[in-house]
Amino acid sequence: MELVRQAFSSTEKGYDLLAQKFDYTPYRTSDEILKVMASEMDKMPMWDSALDICCGTGAMTEVLLNNTVNRVVGLDISQGMMDVARKNLQYHSGKHILEFVQGEALNLPFESEMDVVTNFGGLGHIMNKNVPRFLEEVHKVLRPSGKFIIATTEHPPVTSMAFWRAYSFNTFIHLRNKLISPPFIMYYLTFLLPKLQLQLENVGFTVEIKDNLFPPPFQSLKLVIATKM
């Protein structure tokens, strides 16, 4: 019933409603994915500043705190989710500047001040038509040689169950948004390879793709590391 209420609310209100229970749902970024990300980031130099877009309750933000020496920012449209993130991370050790900013992924309030940007679990909140604009925003907030790091997959075969589950969900959300306002933005089949690599390169990134990092059932995920030229 709560998920039905969420789906018939706006994106912001829906996640405000879910915030207190979000960490106990399958929608939170899994610990298995977070462990791989922590391991991969440990291989990279420490960053001075980091931005976690669609930070939710702070799962990926915590990984960034362990690999950043100064400033970490979590940005989300839902104040309720950020309130939970702030509580989750209140006892994190270190002398970081930890900020939470309520804002839109398509209008990031930073410019050339981040060394790394992540988005884990929030890519579905950006419609396919807005992907180039979002990537331009990410490029804008990064310093030269800054990195945008996400995990995604290749487009599933149209004959697969994964494709048809995602397609059916997207059809429902499209219909819901035509009939009900304000919209609830959450779609699958976004930010998919190989198209994503071309989109990243078009806005000024070089792209590295790492495969075979994630354990089952996430073995189809690929780590995308885009570096601002």
Secondary structure by P-SEA (a helix, b strand, c coil): caaaaaaaccaaaaaaaaccccccccccccaaaaaaaaaaaaacccccbbbbccccccaaaaaaaaccccbbbbbcccaaaaaaaaaaacccccccbbbbbbcccccccccccccbbbbccccccccccaaaaaaaaaaaaccccbbbbbbbbcccccccaaaaaaaaaaaaaaaaaacccccccccccccccaaaaaaaaaabbbbbbbccccccccccbbbbbbbcc
